[in-house]
Amino acid sequence: MTTRVLFGAPVTQSTEAIESLLKYLGKPIDPLPDVVKLLDMVLVLNNRKDAYYITTAKSCSCPSAAYRPGQKCKHQRRYFPGTDAPGRVTAETSDSIRPSGKWPGGFNGPVDIDTINTKIALDQKGA
């Protein structure tokens, strides 16, 4: 019989499965530990104590991670600190969703420099 290891999104495991894993690893199972640390993942006992969430630096099998894709859940923040969720915008970053201009004069794209100078001159006259 061959065993294949499939890599993908973590899947919540039953306490019975974790008990058999702990027995195999030679670790105590009574009482069940709240956290089991393995190489690059952490098994976290849920509040009802009937299942373990599989948590890695990139994903977690808890319901919060499923409801908030792209953001780190509390398990990831606790056991894999130091990185924020990708693409997360904070109030300090920007008050507007409009991107700031990167071309001369704050424009977004190639423009005629004479048009920019004329606009600036008109703005200064009106002020």
N, C-alpha and C positions, 0 to 999 in steps of 0.2 A: 504494500500500500504506500502510495506517495502522498506527501503533504505539500500543498502549495501555500505560500504566503502571499496574500493579496494586499497591495498597497492602495489606499484610497482614503476616503473620508472615514474618520473614526466612528465606531459603532458602540453604543452603550451595551455593557455586558452584565449578565446576571451575577448575583452574588455567588451562585453555585459554580459558575465558570471561573470566577476569581479565586474561590476556595481551592479548586483543583489546580489552578496556576500556582498559588502559594504553596500547596503541598508539594508540587513538582519542584519548586525552587527551594524547598526546605525551610520555609518561613512559617511562623505560628499563625493559626487561623482563629484562635479563640482568645480574646474577642477579635472580631473583624477589624482590621485597621481602617482608619478614615482615609488614609492616603497610601498608595503603593507607588514608589518611584522606580521606574525602569529606565533603560538607556536614554531615550529621547522622548519619553512620554510619561505621563502621570495618570494613575487611576484614582479617581476621586469618588468616594461613597456619597450617594445622594442623601437628601434629608429624610426620605422615607426608609432608608437603609435596605432597599430591595434591589439596587442596581449600582453599577459603577460607571461614571462618565470617563471616557478616554479623552485625555487632553494632551495636545501637542502645541508647539509654538505657533503652528499655522492654523489649527482647527481644534474643535471640541465637539463632543457628541451631546452636550447638554441642550435643552430647549432654547435657552437664551441665544446660543450661537446660531441656531436655526432661524430664529426670529429676527436676528440682526446680522445679516451677512455683511462681511467686510469690516465688522467691528469685533474687537476682542471681548470675550466674555470674562466674567470675574475669575474663572479658573485659570484662564490664560494669563490674565494680568497678575494673578498671585504667584503662579508657578513658573511663568516665563516672563519676568519683568524686563523693562528696558526698551521695548518697541511699542509704538502706538499703532493703531489700526491704519491701514493704508487709505489715503484719500479723505481722511477725517478733517473737517474744517472747524476750527475753533473761532470764537468771537474775536480773539486777539488777531487772528490771521486776516480777516476781512469782514467788513460790514455789508459788502455788496457781493452779489454773485457775478457781476460784470468784470471781465478780466481787465487789468490795467494795461495801458498801451506800452509797447516796447519800442516803438519807432520814435524818431525825433518829434518833439512837440506833444508826445503822449498819444499819437495816432496808432491805430492797429492796421498797419499794412504799408506798402510802398506808396509814397505820396510825392508830389512835386514840392521841392523845398521852397519855391517861390510862393506857392499857395500857403504854406505854413507861415512864411515871413509876413505875407499880406494879412493873414488872420491875426497874427500876433500884433502887428502894427495897428490894425483896426480895434482890437481889444484894448490896447494901451491908450488909444485916442479917446475911446468911450469912457474909460475909467477916470 
